[in-house]
């Protein structure tokens, strides 16, 4: 089975600071994967490289066997930690923008997700709460028929009710022929939806493992393991 995403020796430096240090791992289709690390661990840098928004200093990143670049952007749907939409827009404007910009945007799926998220097309983005705005950004990202979905901190700073709605939507609407990667440090709230986790610390991958293996072989939750690895 061909990997959806494969990194080989990926390094990213900003001057003297090395954000990623020879990172290598691969992920398969049909999985929801947690990219877990504390703030400054390299999660966002890795996500932006996978999304094609920046290039590594060295190493190679493949998406469905293609080197990261212009063509792989069409295979990847990225939800950054800051909204891509403008405050003057209504929800329907954001949907229309994505529909015009992305050939793989599924308008029928977007309409269904808006109903599930309790969002109205006429809602002004400027009036949405943080949680409702995140629901809309997730709708935009998951309504594309991509191979790789990248969600950067999708539940950061939202209340518990919005958090549960977002997690339920991820499970319900992601395409099982694809792979979905979620970067987060809020492990306890989100680990229930993960099939596999990748732990990154100081720009290095310290663990890649199936969640069930962690629970049964090590007798601990992902959150407990995360606290052990990232304890100061």
C-alpha positions, 0 to 999 in steps of 0.5 A, a space after each residue: 500500500 502506497 503511503 499518503 505522506 512520507 518524510 525522509 530526513 526532512 530538516 528545516 532551519 531558521 538561521 541557527 535554529 533547527 525547527 526540524 532535525 532529520 525527520 523521517 516517518 510515513 503514514 498510510 491511508 484510512 487513519 486519523 493521526 495525532 501529531 503531538 508535541 508541546 509548543 515550539 516542538 516543530 509541529 506547525 513547521 512540519 504541517 506547513 512543509 507538508 501543505 506545500 507552504 514552505 520548503 525543507 532545508 534538506 530531505 524529501 517529502 512525498 505525498 502519494 509518491 509525488 515530491 512536495 510542490 505545486 502538484 501535491 497542493 491539489 492533493 492536500 487540504 490544510 486548516 491552519 491555526 489562523 483562519 484563512 477567511 476575511 471578516 467581511 465575509 458571510 459563511 456563504 461567501 467563504 463557501 463560494 470562495 473555496 468552491 471557486 478556488 478548489 476544483 475538488 470542493 464538494 458543495 453538497 458535503 459543505 451544505 451537509 456539514 454546515 447543518 451538522 455544525 449549526 452554521 447558517 450561510 447568512 451568518 457573518 464571520 465577524 460575529 462568529 465565536 471562536 468555536 463557531 469560526 473553527 467549525 466553519 474552517 473545518 467545514 471548508 477543509 473537509 469539504 475538499 476531496 483531498 488525499 491528505 488533510 492537515 488540521 493545525 490545532 483545530 480545538 485550541 482555545 474553544 470551549 468543551 461543547 465546540 470541541 466535542 462538535 469539532 471532533 464528532 465532525 472530523 470522525 463523521 466527515 473525513 474521507 477514509 481513503 485519505 489520511 488526516 493528521 491533527 497537530 495538537 498539545 491538547 491530548 486528553 480531549 482529542 485522543 479518542 479519535 486517533 488511530 495512531 500518534 506521532 510524538 515530536 520533541 525539539 524537532 525530532 520524532 521520538 515515537 510513532 505508534 498505534 494508539 491501541 498498542 500504547 493502551 494494551 502494551 504499555 497500559 497507559 493512555 496517550 495523554 499519560 504517555 505524552 506527559 511522560 515524554 514532555 515532562 520537564 
